[in-house]
Amino acid sequence: MRPGHSGRAGVTLIEMLIVVMIISIIAGVSFPALTSGLASVRLSSASGSAASFLTAAMNRVDRRELAAAIVVTPKENQMAVYTAASRDKPEQSLQMPQGVSIEGDEPRRFLLLPGGTFPRITLVLRNEKGSRRSIRIDPATGVPDIRRVEGDSK
């Protein structure tokens, strides 16, 4: 044992409290940025999924040569594809993830006919932080265009 030191080694309670306080301050400062980043990633992912869902429905109509209807239901926060074979049940559906919603009040229906020109489909998605993305499907090419919407309409 060294002279001038007692036999106890370790961390005092005050030192431990200071370390815990520093960690909690860092966590408190970084938490809003982290949740905002997650909301943005969720919105981006949902936009890509919605664009893929719509283009897949258009491609399916052309390949199978069967008419289909896309129903966008903002209150249920989902999109569904109906065909004559599926009747009342959707052939496919896409539910938006939690925290992302489809803007609008009333359901919208888009009829897709094989060999015809597809309708211009535009959706606007919003996350809980207020960020918005517009998904627009070009009727001639079927190529999706996803853009950030600036400003707030509501």
N, C-alpha and C positions, 0 to 999 in steps of 0.2 A: 504494500500500500504506500502511496506517495504521501510525503508529509504535507500537512495543511488541508487535506481532503478527507471528508468522512467516507465511510464505506458505501454510501449510497450513490448510485449513478442513475440517470434517467431524465425524464422531462417533467417539469413542474406543471401544475394545473393551469397556471396563468399562461404559460407558453402554449399549452394545448388549446386553450380557449382562443388565443390570438390566431393560431393557425386555422381553427374552425371558422372564426369570424372572417378571415381573409378569403377562405374558400367559398363561404356563403355569399360574400359581396361579389366575387367573380361570377358565381352562378346566377345571382340576381341580375347582374348587368347583361350577361350573355343570353339569358332565357328568352327575352322578347325577339332578339335577332334570330335565334334558333327556330322559334315557332313561326316567325314570318317566312323564313327560308323553307320550312316544311310545307307551309300553305302554298307557296309559290311552286314548289316541286309537284305537289298534289294537283294544282291547277294545270300545269304544263302536261302532266301525265294524262289527266282526264281529257284535255284538248286533243292530244294525240290519239287516245282511245276512241273518242267520238268521231274524229276524222276517219280513222280506220274502219269503224263500224259503218259509217255512211258509204264510203267507197266500196267496201266489201258487199254491201247490199246492192249497189249499182252494178257491180261486176257479176253478182249472182243472177240478177235479172237478165243481163245480156247472155250469160253462159247457158242458163236453163231455159231461156225464152219463155219465162213465166212472169206475169205482172205481180207486183208487190206494192205494198203501202208502208211507208215509214211513218210512225206515229210518235211525235215528241210530246211528252207529257210533263210540263214543268212542275206541277203540284206533286207528282209522284217521283220527280227527278230521274226520269228514265226515258230511253228511246226503245222502240220495238219495231220489228219488221213482221208484217202479216202477209200471207199469201192465201190463195184460194184453198190450197191443201191444208194450211194450218188453221183455217177458219177463225174461231174466237181466241185461240191461244196463239201467242206470238211465236213465229218460227225462231227468232232470235231476239234477245233483248240486252240492253246495256244499262246498268244502274250506275249513276254517278257516285263517286266515292264521298264519304262523309266530309263535309266542309266545302264541297263544290256543288253549286246549284245551276240549273238551267234557267235563264231569265225568261219571263213571260208569265201570263196568267192562264190562258186557254190552251188546250192541246192543239197541235198543228199536225196536219196530215199532208204527206207528199206521195203522189201516185207515180210509180215508176213503171213504164211500159217498155217491153223489149223492142229494140229497133228504133225507138223514138228518142227525142231529145229529153234529157233528164231536167227536172225543174231546178232552179237556182235555190240551193238550200243554204241558209245562214243561221247559225246558232251563236248565242253569246252565253258563255259560262262565267260564273262569278265565284270567288272563294270568300271565306269568312272575313278576310282582311279588306275586301272591297276591290281587289284586282280583278280585271275582266279580260277575257280572251274571246275573239271572234273566230269562228270556224266557218269558212265559206267554201262550198264545193262548186267548182267551175262546171257549168252544165255541158260545155262542149268537150272538155278533156277529162272531166272527172277528177281533176287534181285538186287536193285540198289546199286552202290558203289559211294559215293560222296566224292571227295578228293580235298584238296587245292593244287593247282599247284604252285610249287615254281619256281622262275626265270621268265624271260620274253622272249618269242620266237621272238618278233617283236621289 
